[in-house]
Amino acid sequence: MCGSGKKKTVKLTEKRVVAFNSKLKEKQIFEIEKQVEKAKILKASQAKKSEYGDSSKYVAFKAENKKGEKEDAKIKVEMNEKKIKSDKQLAGYNMIVTSEINMPDTEIYSTYHNLWRIEESFKIMKSQLDARPVFLQKEDTITGHFLICYLSVLLVRIFQIKILENKYCTEEIFDFMKQMRIKRSLYSLALMRIRCQLFSDPFIFPEMTKFLVAKGGGGGDLFYTAIGKVY
């Protein structure tokens, strides 16, 4: 509705991407059959309409006879076979509608399914970085606290996606960092030099990655070895 109260039609260009996932199909069909079975049990027990919940979409409540005339008797409950068949046929399919008409289909699909990382980032801040509860009172210290948390998540994401190429989940990365043990004072100096050159020296990333994700041995030994090799 526009300002004058009249309807106005606006044409928008959109792109639709349809994907199919066999695992999603199995999951959705299982959920459908579960809801159908629930509806059948409630139908047999003459349950009230309010008791059906989500399974109500698979039943039809009718107060009319075959001629379409309303009856004073109790409402009849029938299984909605058409709806059940339709939902099973569409199980596993997912359609994404977007205004990014020039974006490749695979990139649209990947971007949509990576939205869960946003929620995971908040989970990381609360569980791994103790973002909350906040035991601070001054505005500056509270701002600084959350800034450190946000920067920490950013660095973890860069390390996870750009360096480790999504081969390890955030829990594995944090578990590794918690197991690290610093054994020599040279670590502090070397770490400062790494921080200064981390984004300018292309030699550091592959060397650090090689040792940090190595299996076996103590985390501290591996980290110190990596520093020694770089410097």
C-alpha positions in Angstrom: 0.0 0.0 0.0 1.4 3.4 -0.9 0.7 6.7 0.9 -2.6 7.4 -0.9 -4.0 4.1 0.2 -3.9 2.5 -3.2 -2.2 -0.7 -4.0 1.1 -0.5 -6.0 2.7 -3.4 -7.8 6.4 -3.5 -7.8 8.3 -6.0 -10.0 11.5 -7.5 -8.6 14.0 -9.7 -10.3 14.9 -12.8 -8.3 16.8 -16.0 -8.7 15.6 -19.4 -7.5 18.0 -22.2 -6.7 16.6 -25.7 -6.0 18.8 -28.3 -4.3 18.2 -31.9 -3.3 19.7 -33.7 -0.4 19.1 -37.4 0.1 19.9 -37.3 3.8 17.4 -34.5 4.3 14.8 -36.5 2.4 15.2 -39.5 4.8 14.9 -37.1 7.8 11.8 -35.3 6.5 10.0 -38.6 5.5 10.7 -39.9 8.9 9.2 -36.8 10.5 6.2 -37.0 8.1 5.5 -40.6 9.0 5.8 -39.8 12.7 3.3 -37.0 12.5 0.9 -39.2 10.3 1.1 -42.0 12.9 0.3 -39.5 15.7 -2.7 -38.2 13.7 -4.0 -41.7 13.2 -3.8 -42.5 16.9 -5.6 -39.2 17.8 -8.2 -39.9 15.2 -8.9 -43.4 16.5 -9.2 -42.0 20.1 -11.6 -39.2 18.9 -9.3 -36.5 20.3 -10.1 -32.8 20.2 -8.8 -30.6 17.4 -6.5 -28.7 19.8 -4.7 -32.0 20.7 -3.4 -32.7 17.2 -0.8 -29.9 17.2 1.6 -30.1 14.2 0.0 -33.3 13.0 -3.2 -31.4 12.2 -1.9 -30.6 8.7 -2.3 -34.3 7.8 -6.0 -34.5 8.7 -9.1 -32.8 7.5 -11.8 -31.6 9.9 -15.3 -31.7 8.3 -18.7 -30.8 9.5 -20.5 -31.5 6.2 -21.9 -34.5 4.6 -21.1 -35.7 1.1 -23.7 -33.3 -0.4 -22.0 -30.4 1.3 -24.7 -29.8 3.8 -23.7 -28.9 7.3 -24.5 -31.4 10.0 -25.2 -31.0 13.7 -23.3 -34.1 14.6 -19.7 -34.2 15.7 -17.0 -33.0 13.3 -15.6 -35.8 11.2 -11.8 -36.3 11.0 -10.3 -37.7 7.8 -6.7 -38.3 6.9 -5.5 -35.8 4.3 -3.9 -38.3 1.9 -3.3 -35.6 -0.7 -1.2 -33.5 1.7 0.8 -36.6 2.9 1.6 -37.6 -0.6 2.6 -34.1 -1.6 4.9 -33.6 1.3 6.7 -37.0 0.7 7.2 -36.1 -2.9 8.8 -32.8 -2.0 11.0 -34.3 0.8 14.7 -33.5 0.4 14.1 -30.5 -1.8 15.1 -27.0 -0.8 14.5 -23.8 -2.8 16.5 -20.6 -2.1 15.1 -17.3 -3.4 17.6 -14.5 -3.7 18.1 -11.1 -5.3 21.7 -12.0 -6.2 20.9 -12.9 -9.8 24.6 -12.8 -10.9 25.9 -15.0 -8.1 26.7 -18.6 -9.1 24.3 -21.3 -7.9 26.9 -23.1 -5.9 28.0 -19.9 -4.1 24.3 -19.1 -3.3 23.8 -22.5 -1.8 27.1 -22.4 0.1 26.4 -18.9 1.5 22.9 -19.9 2.7 24.1 -23.0 4.4 27.0 -21.2 6.1 24.6 -18.9 8.0 24.8 -21.3 10.9 28.3 -20.0 11.5 26.8 -16.7 12.7 24.9 -18.5 15.5 28.0 -20.6 16.2 30.1 -17.4 16.6 27.8 -16.2 19.4 28.0 -19.7 21.0 31.8 -19.5 20.9 31.8 -16.2 22.7 29.5 -17.4 25.5 31.0 -20.9 26.0 34.7 -20.6 25.0 35.5 -17.0 25.6 33.2 -16.3 28.6 31.6 -13.2 27.0 28.7 -13.5 29.5 28.0 -12.9 32.3 29.9 -9.6 32.4 31.3 -8.7 35.8 32.2 -5.2 34.8 30.6 -1.8 35.5 32.3 0.9 33.5 31.2 1.4 29.9 34.8 1.5 28.6 35.7 -1.8 30.2 32.5 -3.5 29.0 33.2 -2.2 25.5 36.8 -3.4 25.7 35.7 -6.8 27.0 33.3 -7.5 24.0 35.8 -6.0 21.6 38.4 -8.6 22.7 35.8 -11.4 22.3 34.8 -10.3 18.8 38.5 -10.0 17.8 39.2 -13.5 19.2 36.3 -15.0 17.2 37.6 -13.2 14.1 41.1 -14.6 14.5 39.7 -18.1 15.2 37.6 -17.9 12.0 40.6 -16.7 9.9 42.7 -19.6 11.3 39.9 -22.1 10.7 38.8 -21.1 7.2 41.8 -19.5 5.6 44.6 -21.5 7.1 43.1 -24.9 8.1 40.6 -24.8 5.1 37.6 -25.9 7.3 39.2 -29.3 8.1 38.8 -28.8 11.8 35.7 -27.6 13.8 36.0 -24.8 16.4 35.8 -27.2 19.3 38.9 -29.1 18.1 40.8 -25.8 17.7 39.9 -24.6 21.2 40.7 -28.0 22.7 44.1 -27.9 21.1 44.8 -24.4 22.4 43.7 -25.4 25.9 46.2 -28.3 25.8 49.1 -26.1 24.8 51.9 -25.8 27.4 54.5 -23.1 27.2 57.9 -24.4 28.4 60.5 -21.8 27.5 60.7 -18.0 28.0 61.8 -17.7 24.3 58.2 -18.3 23.4 57.1 -14.8 24.4 59.7 -13.0 22.2 59.1 -15.3 19.3 55.3 -14.9 19.6 55.6 -11.1 19.5 57.7 -11.4 16.3 55.1 -13.7 14.8 52.3 -11.3 15.6 54.2 -8.5 13.9 54.9 -10.5 10.7 51.9 -12.8 10.6 50.1 -11.0 7.8 53.2 -9.9 5.9 55.3 -13.0 5.7 53.8 -15.7 3.5 56.3 -18.3 5.0 54.9 -18.2 8.5 51.3 -19.5 7.8 52.2 -22.8 6.2 55.0 -23.5 8.8 52.7 -22.7 11.7 49.9 -24.7 10.3 52.1 -27.7 9.6 53.1 -28.0 13.2 50.0 -26.8 15.0 47.7 -29.4 13.4 50.2 -32.2 13.6 48.9 -35.3 15.4 50.7 -36.7 18.5 53.1 -35.1 20.9 52.5 -32.2 23.3 50.9 -29.0 22.0 53.6 -26.8 23.6 56.4 -28.8 22.1 54.9 -28.5 18.6 54.3 -24.8 19.0 57.8 -24.1 20.2 59.2 -26.2 17.4 57.2 -24.2 14.9 58.6 -21.0 16.3 62.1 -22.2 16.2 61.8 -23.4 12.7 60.4 -20.0 11.5 63.0 -18.0 13.3 
